Structures are given as C-alpha cells and as structure tokens.
C-alpha cells in the first residue's frame, strides 16, 4: 500500500496536522530513511507566525 499526505496550498499548514494519523511515528521514520532526511517536520514556532513572501511550485 502507498500513502500520500497532501495538504492545501499556502497558509493551509498548522502545528499538529499529523497528530491524528495512526502509526505516524513509524510512517515518518520510514519516510526519513527513504528520503535520507533528518527531519520532515519543523518544530520552530516562528515558522508558523512568519509571513511568507514567496512560494515555489515543485
């Protein structure tokens, strides 16, 4: 089974968005290993209060 997490566009993010996902720690651990990233989540509170001046489309 493949899982895709999608969130709405700019401004749709908020702290705790993944809180209600069962087994989220196991999923995030696997995603970190596959992607080779140390952290997939930002815990810096300033990021949630800082206006974004530009965005990019991936």
N, C-alpha and C positions, 0 to 999 in steps of 0.2 A: 504494500500500500504506500502511496506517495501522499505527502501532506504539503499543502501550500498555505502559508499565512499571508493574507493580503489585508491592507489597511487603507482607509480612504486617503485622499490626497493631502496636500499641505494643510497643516493645522489639525489633522484628524488624530494625531498621536497624543497620548496622555499616559501618565505613570500608571503602572499596573495593568496594562492592556492584556498581558498574558496570564494574569493571576487565575483565571477560571479554566485554563486549559489543563485537563488531567495529564499527569506524567510530563509536565512541561520541563522539569529539570532533566529528565532522560532525553527528551527531544532536543533541548538546547545543547546538552553535552555532545550528542551525536552530530548536530549541525556544526558546532565549533570544530570538531575533529575533521569533518568532511571539508569544511571551508578553510580550515587552517587559521582560524581567527581566535584570538584570546578571549574576546568578549563580543557578544552580539547585542548586548543591552547597555545603554548608558544610564548610569545612576547619578549623574551630575544634575542636581536640581536646577542649576542655572540654565541648562539647555531648554527646560520647559517654559522658562519665563523670558527668554531672549528672542526678540522678533527675528524672523528670517528675512533677509534682504533679497535672496535669490534662491532658486531651486533648479535642479537639473533633472532631466529625464534620462533614465537608464534604459 
